[in-house]
Amino acid sequence: MTSTATVFARRYRIALAPRLSRSFVECTSRLIAALSQMTSLRFRAFFDRWLTVHLPGSVAESTEDGYVDTVRLHLIPALGRKRLVKLTV
């Protein structure tokens, strides 16, 4: 099943491809691939990776500890099984 975002991105890329540089088209193709993978990504998997790969070193250690506690104690139990694309504000 193709997501709406993927269909839109493909149409956009095809319509503009003759006028764009090759590198931009390649970047767009990678973005489409990433968006396609995100349709099945669950909240827990996303935040587990964020907590272990992207968070360390980006904030003070005490702030990092607070983020880890909040995500693991409150957010993951409540939203862990939900797909990221199903979450809204």
N, CA, C and O atoms as CSV, one atom per row, in Angstrom:
chain,resi,resn,atom,element,x,y,z
A,1,MET,N,N,0.842,-1.181,0.000
A,1,MET,CA,C,0.000,0.000,0.000
A,1,MET,C,C,0.886,1.242,0.000
A,1,MET,O,O,1.836,1.326,0.777
A,2,THR,N,N,0.586,2.186,-0.847
A,2,THR,CA,C,1.374,3.403,-0.981
A,2,THR,C,C,0.715,4.520,-0.184
A,2,THR,O,O,-0.489,4.747,-0.296
A,3,SER,N,N,1.511,5.211,0.617
A,3,SER,CA,C,0.954,6.291,1.423
A,3,SER,C,C,0.702,7.525,0.559
A,3,SER,O,O,1.280,7.673,-0.518
A,4,THR,N,N,-0.155,8.392,1.041
A,4,THR,CA,C,-0.466,9.629,0.337
A,4,THR,C,C,0.783,10.493,0.185
A,4,THR,O,O,0.991,11.108,-0.860
A,5,ALA,N,N,1.615,10.541,1.226
A,5,ALA,CA,C,2.845,11.341,1.172
A,5,ALA,C,C,3.778,10.829,0.077
A,5,ALA,O,O,4.409,11.617,-0.627
A,6,THR,N,N,3.859,9.521,-0.060
A,6,THR,CA,C,4.731,8.945,-1.087
A,6,THR,C,C,4.224,9.278,-2.485
A,6,THR,O,O,5.004,9.652,-3.361
A,7,VAL,N,N,2.925,9.144,-2.690
A,7,VAL,CA,C,2.343,9.455,-4.000
A,7,VAL,C,C,2.563,10.923,-4.338
A,7,VAL,O,O,2.956,11.241,-5.460
A,8,PHE,N,N,2.317,11.821,-3.395
A,8,PHE,CA,C,2.507,13.248,-3.625
A,8,PHE,C,C,3.960,13.555,-3.947
A,8,PHE,O,O,4.249,14.303,-4.881
A,9,ALA,N,N,4.889,12.970,-3.163
A,9,ALA,CA,C,6.317,13.228,-3.382
A,9,ALA,C,C,6.762,12.723,-4.747
A,9,ALA,O,O,7.554,13.384,-5.419
A,10,ARG,N,N,6.267,11.568,-5.165
A,10,ARG,CA,C,6.626,11.048,-6.487
A,10,ARG,C,C,6.115,11.967,-7.588
A,10,ARG,O,O,6.837,12.263,-8.540
A,11,ARG,N,N,4.881,12.413,-7.461
A,11,ARG,CA,C,4.325,13.317,-8.475
A,11,ARG,C,C,5.111,14.616,-8.521
A,11,ARG,O,O,5.417,15.124,-9.600
A,12,TYR,N,N,5.436,15.150,-7.361
A,12,TYR,CA,C,6.182,16.401,-7.277
A,12,TYR,C,C,7.550,16.239,-7.925
A,12,TYR,O,O,7.980,17.099,-8.694
A,13,ARG,N,N,8.236,15.141,-7.618
A,13,ARG,CA,C,9.567,14.898,-8.162
A,13,ARG,C,C,9.508,14.734,-9.683
A,13,ARG,O,O,10.342,15.289,-10.398
A,14,ILE,N,N,8.539,13.986,-10.173
A,14,ILE,CA,C,8.424,13.750,-11.615
A,14,ILE,C,C,8.121,15.058,-12.346
A,14,ILE,O,O,8.659,15.310,-13.424
A,15,ALA,N,N,7.262,15.885,-11.758
A,15,ALA,CA,C,6.888,17.141,-12.406
A,15,ALA,C,C,8.062,18.108,-12.488
A,15,ALA,O,O,8.168,18.866,-13.453
A,16,LEU,N,N,8.938,18.095,-11.502
A,16,LEU,CA,C,10.034,19.065,-11.452
A,16,LEU,C,C,11.379,18.507,-11.928
A,16,LEU,O,O,12.332,19.262,-12.120
A,17,ALA,N,N,11.455,17.207,-12.114
A,17,ALA,CA,C,12.738,16.571,-12.434
A,17,ALA,C,C,13.483,17.210,-13.599
A,17,ALA,O,O,14.700,17.366,-13.493
A,18,PRO,N,N,12.842,17.593,-14.707
A,18,PRO,CA,C,13.606,18.180,-15.809
A,18,PRO,C,C,14.315,19.483,-15.438
A,18,PRO,O,O,15.330,19.825,-16.044
A,19,ARG,N,N,13.795,20.211,-14.453
A,19,ARG,CA,C,14.360,21.509,-14.085
A,19,ARG,C,C,15.320,21.450,-12.900
A,19,ARG,O,O,15.940,22.461,-12.568
A,20,LEU,N,N,15.455,20.306,-12.263
A,20,LEU,CA,C,16.242,20.215,-11.037
A,20,LEU,C,C,17.576,19.532,-11.267
A,20,LEU,O,O,17.753,18.764,-12.212
A,21,SER,N,N,18.505,19.833,-10.382
A,21,SER,CA,C,19.811,19.185,-10.470
A,21,SER,C,C,19.686,17.713,-10.088
A,21,SER,O,O,18.750,17.316,-9.394
A,22,ARG,N,N,20.632,16.921,-10.545
A,22,ARG,CA,C,20.622,15.486,-10.264
A,22,ARG,C,C,20.701,15.216,-8.762
A,22,ARG,O,O,20.024,14.317,-8.264
A,23,SER,N,N,21.518,15.981,-8.032
A,23,SER,CA,C,21.673,15.748,-6.597
A,23,SER,C,C,20.369,16.006,-5.846
A,23,SER,O,O,20.049,15.293,-4.895
A,24,PHE,N,N,19.614,17.025,-6.271
A,24,PHE,CA,C,18.342,17.293,-5.622
A,24,PHE,C,C,17.372,16.143,-5.857
A,24,PHE,O,O,16.665,15.730,-4.938
A,25,VAL,N,N,17.336,15.635,-7.054
A,25,VAL,CA,C,16.441,14.519,-7.371
A,25,VAL,C,C,16.836,13.285,-6.569
A,25,VAL,O,O,15.967,12.558,-6.088
A,26,GLU,N,N,18.141,13.037,-6.418
A,26,GLU,CA,C,18.602,11.903,-5.624
A,26,GLU,C,C,18.216,12.074,-4.159
A,26,GLU,O,O,17.788,11.113,-3.520
A,27,CYS,N,N,18.360,13.274,-3.621
A,27,CYS,CA,C,17.973,13.543,-2.234
A,27,CYS,C,C,16.475,13.333,-2.042
A,27,CYS,O,O,16.038,12.778,-1.033
A,28,THR,N,N,15.704,13.777,-3.010
A,28,THR,CA,C,14.262,13.599,-2.943
A,28,THR,C,C,13.908,12.121,-2.958
A,28,THR,O,O,13.008,11.690,-2.238
A,29,SER,N,N,14.602,11.350,-3.764
A,29,SER,CA,C,14.355,9.904,-3.819
A,29,SER,C,C,14.642,9.255,-2.469
A,29,SER,O,O,13.891,8.391,-2.017
A,30,ARG,N,N,15.739,9.677,-1.825
A,30,ARG,CA,C,16.051,9.133,-0.499
A,30,ARG,C,C,14.997,9.544,0.520
A,30,ARG,O,O,14.639,8.755,1.394
A,31,LEU,N,N,14.496,10.775,0.414
A,31,LEU,CA,C,13.449,11.236,1.312
A,31,LEU,C,C,12.185,10.401,1.146
A,31,LEU,O,O,11.549,10.032,2.134
A,32,ILE,N,N,11.823,10.106,-0.084
A,32,ILE,CA,C,10.643,9.275,-0.343
A,32,ILE,C,C,10.822,7.900,0.283
A,32,ILE,O,O,9.888,7.367,0.882
A,33,ALA,N,N,12.003,7.325,0.152
A,33,ALA,CA,C,12.273,6.017,0.747
A,33,ALA,C,C,12.147,6.079,2.267
A,33,ALA,O,O,11.585,5.175,2.886
A,34,ALA,N,N,12.674,7.150,2.867
A,34,ALA,CA,C,12.587,7.308,4.326
A,34,ALA,C,C,11.145,7.476,4.774
A,34,ALA,O,O,10.740,6.897,5.782
A,35,LEU,N,N,10.367,8.258,4.041
A,35,LEU,CA,C,8.953,8.441,4.385
A,35,LEU,C,C,8.193,7.130,4.292
A,35,LEU,O,O,7.324,6.858,5.121
A,36,SER,N,N,8.503,6.325,3.306
A,36,SER,CA,C,7.851,5.030,3.148
A,36,SER,C,C,8.136,4.132,4.346
A,36,SER,O,O,7.245,3.419,4.808
A,37,GLN,N,N,9.366,4.158,4.854
A,37,GLN,CA,C,9.711,3.351,6.018
A,37,GLN,C,C,9.029,3.869,7.270
A,37,GLN,O,O,8.690,3.086,8.157
A,38,MET,N,N,8.821,5.176,7.357
A,38,MET,CA,C,8.214,5.764,8.549
A,38,MET,C,C,6.753,5.371,8.713
A,38,MET,O,O,6.227,5.436,9.824
A,39,THR,N,N,6.091,4.969,7.650
A,39,THR,CA,C,4.686,4.612,7.774
A,39,THR,C,C,4.488,3.408,8.673
A,39,THR,O,O,3.403,3.231,9.228
A,40,SER,N,N,5.508,2.576,8.831
A,40,SER,CA,C,5.380,1.415,9.704
A,40,SER,C,C,6.126,1.590,11.031
A,40,SER,O,O,6.046,0.723,11.901
A,41,LEU,N,N,6.843,2.691,11.191
A,41,LEU,CA,C,7.645,2.913,12.392
A,41,LEU,C,C,6.740,3.222,13.585
A,41,LEU,O,O,5.837,4.054,13.507
A,42,ARG,N,N,7.004,2.541,14.665
A,42,ARG,CA,C,6.216,2.753,15.883
A,42,ARG,C,C,6.932,3.730,16.816
A,42,ARG,O,O,8.150,3.897,16.755
A,43,PHE,N,N,6.139,4.370,17.682
A,43,PHE,CA,C,6.639,5.382,18.613
A,43,PHE,C,C,7.805,4.840,19.437
A,43,PHE,O,O,8.833,5.504,19.577
A,44,ARG,N,N,7.645,3.636,19.982
A,44,ARG,CA,C,8.684,3.061,20.839
A,44,ARG,C,C,10.010,2.918,20.095
A,44,ARG,O,O,11.053,3.289,20.633
A,45,ALA,N,N,9.993,2.396,18.888
A,45,ALA,CA,C,11.227,2.205,18.120
A,45,ALA,C,C,11.895,3.544,17.818
A,45,ALA,O,O,13.116,3.672,17.908
A,46,PHE,N,N,11.081,4.544,17.459
A,46,PHE,CA,C,11.619,5.862,17.160
A,46,PHE,C,C,12.311,6.460,18.380
A,46,PHE,O,O,13.438,6.943,18.277
A,47,PHE,N,N,11.644,6.432,19.537
A,47,PHE,CA,C,12.218,7.059,20.724
A,47,PHE,C,C,13.338,6.234,21.340
A,47,PHE,O,O,14.246,6.800,21.949
A,48,ASP,N,N,13.301,4.920,21.202
A,48,ASP,CA,C,14.450,4.126,21.662
A,48,ASP,C,C,15.704,4.545,20.913
A,48,ASP,O,O,16.770,4.700,21.509
A,49,ARG,N,N,15.574,4.726,19.604
A,49,ARG,CA,C,16.730,5.163,18.795
A,49,ARG,C,C,17.129,6.594,19.154
A,49,ARG,O,O,18.317,6.896,19.275
A,50,TRP,N,N,16.152,7.468,19.322
A,50,TRP,CA,C,16.448,8.863,19.656
A,50,TRP,C,C,17.184,8.952,20.989
A,50,TRP,O,O,18.139,9.716,21.127
A,51,LEU,N,N,16.734,8.166,21.971
A,51,LEU,CA,C,17.358,8.202,23.298
A,51,LEU,C,C,18.790,7.667,23.290
A,51,LEU,O,O,19.626,8.136,24.063
A,52,THR,N,N,19.080,6.702,22.436
A,52,THR,CA,C,20.398,6.088,22.451
A,52,THR,C,C,21.374,6.688,21.437
A,52,THR,O,O,22.585,6.656,21.656
A,53,VAL,N,N,20.856,7.237,20.325
A,53,VAL,CA,C,21.735,7.725,19.262
A,53,VAL,C,C,21.821,9.248,19.220
A,53,VAL,O,O,22.917,9.806,19.165
A,54,HIS,N,N,20.686,9.914,19.246
A,54,HIS,CA,C,20.660,11.357,18.994
A,54,HIS,C,C,20.727,12.224,20.246
A,54,HIS,O,O,21.264,13.330,20.197
A,55,LEU,N,N,20.199,11.750,21.352
A,55,LEU,CA,C,20.156,12.568,22.568
A,55,LEU,C,C,21.503,12.701,23.277
A,55,LEU,O,O,21.873,13.814,23.652
A,56,PRO,N,N,22.251,11.615,23.477
A,56,PRO,CA,C,23.495,11.741,24.254
A,56,PRO,C,C,24.458,12.781,23.669
A,56,PRO,O,O,24.776,12.774,22.480
A,57,GLY,N,N,24.905,13.669,24.555
A,57,GLY,CA,C,25.859,14.686,24.141
A,57,GLY,C,C,25.231,15.945,23.572
A,57,GLY,O,O,25.925,16.941,23.372
A,58,SER,N,N,23.922,15.922,23.306
A,58,SER,CA,C,23.283,17.101,22.723
A,58,SER,C,C,22.718,18.040,23.784
A,58,SER,O,O,22.407,19.194,23.490
A,59,VAL,N,N,22.585,17.552,25.011
A,59,VAL,CA,C,22.098,18.365,26.131
A,59,VAL,C,C,22.923,18.018,27.365
A,59,VAL,O,O,23.708,17.070,27.354
A,60,ALA,N,N,22.736,18.791,28.420
A,60,ALA,CA,C,23.436,18.511,29.673
A,60,ALA,C,C,23.019,17.136,30.201
A,60,ALA,O,O,21.915,16.663,29.931
A,61,GLU,N,N,23.908,16.511,30.950
A,61,GLU,CA,C,23.647,15.155,31.448
A,61,GLU,C,C,22.379,15.082,32.294
A,61,GLU,O,O,21.613,14.126,32.174
A,62,SER,N,N,22.150,16.079,33.145
A,62,SER,CA,C,20.947,16.067,33.986
A,62,SER,C,C,19.680,16.222,33.136
A,62,SER,O,O,18.652,15.617,33.441
A,63,THR,N,N,19.750,17.018,32.086
A,63,THR,CA,C,18.625,17.178,31.172
A,63,THR,C,C,18.371,15.867,30.437
A,63,THR,O,O,17.225,15.450,30.273
A,64,GLU,N,N,19.431,15.232,30.002
A,64,GLU,CA,C,19.306,13.937,29.326
A,64,GLU,C,C,18.631,12.912,30.237
A,64,GLU,O,O,17.747,12.177,29.797
A,65,ASP,N,N,19.043,12.863,31.497
A,65,ASP,CA,C,18.425,11.937,32.455
A,65,ASP,C,C,16.934,12.200,32.597
A,65,ASP,O,O,16.135,11.265,32.651
A,66,GLY,N,N,16.560,13.479,32.657
A,66,GLY,CA,C,15.144,13.832,32.759
A,66,GLY,C,C,14.359,13.412,31.530
A,66,GLY,O,O,13.245,12.902,31.651
A,67,TYR,N,N,14.927,13.620,30.342
A,67,TYR,CA,C,14.269,13.204,29.105
A,67,TYR,C,C,14.084,11.695,29.060
A,67,TYR,O,O,13.014,11.200,28.706
A,68,VAL,N,N,15.129,10.976,29.420
A,68,VAL,CA,C,15.059,9.508,29.396
A,68,VAL,C,C,13.970,9.023,30.339
A,68,VAL,O,O,13.164,8.166,29.976
A,69,ASP,N,N,13.945,9.568,31.543
A,69,ASP,CA,C,12.914,9.169,32.515
A,69,ASP,C,C,11.512,9.476,32.003
A,69,ASP,O,O,10.618,8.635,32.105
A,70,THR,N,N,11.314,10.657,31.460
A,70,THR,CA,C,9.986,11.056,30.970
A,70,THR,C,C,9.525,10.155,29.838
A,70,THR,O,O,8.383,9.697,29.827
A,71,VAL,N,N,10.412,9.903,28.890
A,71,VAL,CA,C,10.043,9.071,27.747
A,71,VAL,C,C,9.749,7.645,28.199
A,71,VAL,O,O,8.724,7.079,27.818
A,72,ARG,N,N,10.620,7.063,28.995
A,72,ARG,CA,C,10.467,5.657,29.396
A,72,ARG,C,C,9.319,5.436,30.383
A,72,ARG,O,O,8.645,4.409,30.317
A,73,LEU,N,N,9.087,6.385,31.296
A,73,LEU,CA,C,8.055,6.190,32.319
A,73,LEU,C,C,6.662,6.634,31.883
A,73,LEU,O,O,5.667,6.092,32.366
A,74,HIS,N,N,6.573,7.611,30.978
A,74,HIS,CA,C,5.270,8.175,30.641
A,74,HIS,C,C,4.883,8.014,29.174
A,74,HIS,O,O,3.784,7.553,28.866
A,75,LEU,N,N,5.775,8.389,28.282
A,75,LEU,CA,C,5.414,8.395,26.860
A,75,LEU,C,C,5.359,6.998,26.242
A,75,LEU,O,O,4.388,6.657,25.565
A,76,ILE,N,N,6.386,6.195,26.469
A,76,ILE,CA,C,6.391,4.857,25.865
A,76,ILE,C,C,5.246,3.983,26.386
A,76,ILE,O,O,4.614,3.300,25.580
A,77,PRO,N,N,4.946,3.968,27.692
A,77,PRO,CA,C,3.800,3.164,28.122
A,77,PRO,C,C,2.474,3.619,27.496
A,77,PRO,O,O,1.601,2.795,27.225
A,78,ALA,N,N,2.326,4.908,27.270
A,78,ALA,CA,C,1.070,5.427,26.727
A,78,ALA,C,C,0.991,5.319,25.201
A,78,ALA,O,O,-0.079,5.051,24.653
A,79,LEU,N,N,2.110,5.525,24.519
A,79,LEU,CA,C,2.089,5.636,23.060
A,79,LEU,C,C,2.970,4.631,22.330
A,79,LEU,O,O,3.014,4.639,21.100
A,80,GLY,N,N,3.665,3.774,23.049
A,80,GLY,CA,C,4.681,2.906,22.476
A,80,GLY,C,C,4.271,2.076,21.281
A,80,GLY,O,O,5.077,1.882,20.372
A,81,ARG,N,N,3.037,1.574,21.248
A,81,ARG,CA,C,2.601,0.702,20.155
A,81,ARG,C,C,2.028,1.458,18.958
A,81,ARG,O,O,1.800,0.868,17.902
A,82,LYS,N,N,1.799,2.742,19.118
A,82,LYS,CA,C,1.198,3.536,18.028
A,82,LYS,C,C,2.204,3.774,16.923
A,82,LYS,O,O,3.398,3.928,17.176
A,83,ARG,N,N,1.711,3.803,15.690
A,83,ARG,CA,C,2.545,4.151,14.558
A,83,ARG,C,C,2.720,5.672,14.547
A,83,ARG,O,O,1.782,6.412,14.843
A,84,LEU,N,N,3.918,6.129,14.209
A,84,LEU,CA,C,4.189,7.573,14.211
A,84,LEU,C,C,3.233,8.327,13.283
A,84,LEU,O,O,2.801,9.432,13.614
A,85,VAL,N,N,2.901,7.753,12.143
A,85,VAL,CA,C,2.039,8.454,11.198
A,85,VAL,C,C,0.617,8.594,11.698
A,85,VAL,O,O,-0.147,9.391,11.154
A,86,LYS,N,N,0.236,7.833,12.732
A,86,LYS,CA,C,-1.115,7.921,13.288
A,86,LYS,C,C,-1.234,8.957,14.391
A,86,LYS,O,O,-2.344,9.285,14.810
A,87,LEU,N,N,-0.101,9.483,14.872
A,87,LEU,CA,C,-0.126,10.475,15.948
A,87,LEU,C,C,-0.405,11.861,15.395
A,87,LEU,O,O,0.110,12.246,14.345
A,88,THR,N,N,-1.228,12.600,16.120
A,88,THR,CA,C,-1.525,13.983,15.749
A,88,THR,C,C,-1.350,14.859,16.981
A,88,THR,O,O,-1.253,14.362,18.104
A,89,VAL,N,N,-1.311,16.135,16.763
A,89,VAL,CA,C,-1.137,17.068,17.872
A,89,VAL,C,C,-2.448,17.303,18.568
A,89,VAL,O,O,-2.507,18.064,19.534
